[in-house]
Amino acid sequence: MAWILLVVAGIFEIIWASAMKRSEGFTKLGPSAITLGAMIISFGLLAAAMRQLPLGTAYMIWTGIGAIGAFIYGVVALNEPANAMRIGAAALIVTGIAVMKFATPAS
């Protein structure tokens, strides 16, 4: 269950990061409210997952999901560049997430 909470927390991290971009420095009310709401949910789910998962594992995977999700959102929705170096860097993050998952004892 902790892993499910962690993945959902990561998804909400993607939501708040993309909403923050759309808030234009918190000058737009709707995206600003989504940012704050998604942050609260994301942090709450992360805290719940940390009850069973080690700090380093939970935090690394949570930030990794957010980083990869924000990268994909930026490329797909915001037409940000997807050159070989950026894709390679994202692949390294995904590799790190997978290794951390397999290196963490089942909870």
N, C-alpha and C positions, 0 to 999 in steps of 0.2 A: 504493500500500500504506500510506503514511503516513496518508492520510485515513481509511482503514478502521481503523487502529490508534487514531487519535484519536477516532473515533466510539465504538468499543468502550470506550476509556478513559472517555469521557463517560457511557456506560451504567453502568459500574462506579462512577462518581461518584454517580449517582442511587441505586444500590444501597447504597453506604455511607452516604449522607445519610439515606435512609429507615430503614436499620437503626439508625443512631445515634439517630434519634427514638424507635424502638422499644426501644432499650437503657435508656431512662429514666436518662440520666446515667451510663451504663456500670455500672448496678446489675444488669442482666440479662445473664447469661453468653452465651447464644446470640446475641442481636442484637449484643452487644459484639464477639464473635469474627467475626461476619459483617462488621461495620464495619471491623475491622482488616484482615481478609483482602481485602475489596474495595478498601480504600485502597491496599494494597500493589500489587494488580493494576492499579488505575487509574493510580497514579503510575508504575509500570513501563511501561505502555503509552504514557502521555504522554511519558515520557523517550524511548522508542523513536521515537515520531512526531516528536519535536523534532530527531532526527538529520537529517531532511529538510525540516521545515517551520520557518519563522521563529518565534521565541519568542512574539512578540506574537500572531500568528495562532493558533498552537497553544494557547496559554494562554487566549485569549479564547474560542475555540470550545469548548474543554474545559469552562471554567466556565459558558459559556452553555448547553451541553447539560445540565450538571448542574443549573443554575438552573431551566431550563424543565421538565426531568424532575421535579425535586423539587416544583415548583409544581403540575404536573399530578397527581403522586402525592398531594400534600396535598389538592387539591380532590376527587379521585376517592376515595381511600382513607380520608382523615381528615376529610372533610366540611368542609374549610376554605373560607372564602368565595371566590366567583368573581365579584366585582362588576366593573363596567365598568373602573374604574381599574386593578385588578389584572390583568385580561385585557389592557388596553391596554399596561401596563408589560411584560407577557410578550411581546406582539406586537413591541414595540420591541427586545427582546432578540433575538427570532428574526430581525428585520430586520437587526440588527447582525451577527449570525452570517452571514447570507446575503451581505451586502455584503463582509464580511471574506473569505469564501470566494472570491468572484468577484474581489476585489482582489489576491489572492495568486497569484503566478505558479505554474504547474503544476510539480510536483516529480517 
